Structures are given as structure tokens and as C-alpha cells.
């Protein structure tokens, strides 16, 4: 191990062969074993009960319990988790989770969730863009969805290729595909891929 910095009780305490990690805060980064070039700031950020951040490198994790690992080994690569418990128990590559409890338990890759509770159901799908309080909060297997606005797309679970823009704009089925909904108020569409402007 080389060029690691640990500031705080038990910060980075499990580092073995890892290099160039910065861990600041009580027990921050104490799950790092073989991961490299991570920046981890916050009490219990990327901490663990007995798991590890195996092979996870080039991550930025900031906030209380951000990127928390729990009891299982996780691999995050080139991901950003900023906010209290953002990206908790998550894995995957190229994810960006910003806001309280965003992206919790996610294992998919290249997802962006911004806003408290956005995308927090354990996404396994990829390439979702979820912006707003609880936007896409139930998305799990769905992929390529765009949900912009508080509560937008919160009915989507396995659906893909949907666009929901506006407060509470939503599809009418958890497995909906190829729907476009643009509305400043709560709105849904029927089964024929209707585009709704309201």
C-alpha cells in the first residue's frame, strides 16, 4: 500500500494493497481492501460491518454513510455518491448519485440520480436519468428512462425507454415502454404509447 491518507478513528483501517486513497472521517473507507484512488469523506462513508470495497477504484464518496457497504463486498468503479446515505449498499460502474438516500442498493451502471430518494429501490438497470425528489424512486430493472421532476416516473419498475417530465408525470404501468409524458401536474397515459402534453 502506498500514498494513502486516513484521518479519523479507524479511517481506512483495512487497507492492504490499495494505493492513493483519501479517507476522512470516523470509520470512513474502513471497507477498502484492494481499491485504489478513492476520495471518501464523512462519518461511516464507504464503511462496512464486515464487507469490503473490493477492486472499486476512482470513486468520490462524500456524506454521512455515503456509499455504505453493509455486510457484503461491493465493487464501485468511477462512481460519485454525494449526500447522506447516497449510494448506500450500491455497486456498479459510472453511477452518479447525489442527494439523501439516492441510488440505494443499486447494482446497475451508468445511472444518474439527483434528488432525495431518487432511484432508491435498488436499480439493476442501466442508463437511467432521474432528477427530482423521489424521481424514478421505484425503478429496478428498467433502463434508459428519463424522469425529470419531483415524483416523476415513480410508477416505473421494469419499464424502459420512457420519458416523464413534470411534477408527478408518470406512466400507467410498471413495465411501460417507449412512453413520453410531459405535464406540470399528475398525469398518466393509456396503453398505446400516447404522448401527453398538458
C-alpha angles and dihedrals in degrees: 000000000000141000096011123149123202122180119177137037110314092351108164091351096153097051109134114156097358123123138202099010125150116204119178123175140041108316091346112162093002088140094061113114111146100001122120140207099009127152111209122175128171142055109298091356108161088354126147145203092218106324128097144221092243114195092340110147142171095026130147112208119175130168143048107315090347109164090008109184103202116193099322132078113253134189118210118175127187091344134143123215115176124169139044107316091348111164092005111179090358131143135177139091130286098002122154116201117175122172139039112319094348118158096008114180092359117158100171123097139240094021124147120204120173123175133047112304093359111153094354100142097090106274116215092170125087140230098026120153111204120173125171139044107315092350109167088354093159099043110128116147094009119115138192094020124150115204117174121177138037110308091359113156094000091143093061115104108149099000121117142198094027128144118204117176125177139034109321093346105162150163120247098233132049091228097044117145135196096007126148119200122174115176140137090213135044109296141158135188135222127247099277097079091256115184109224123201115180 
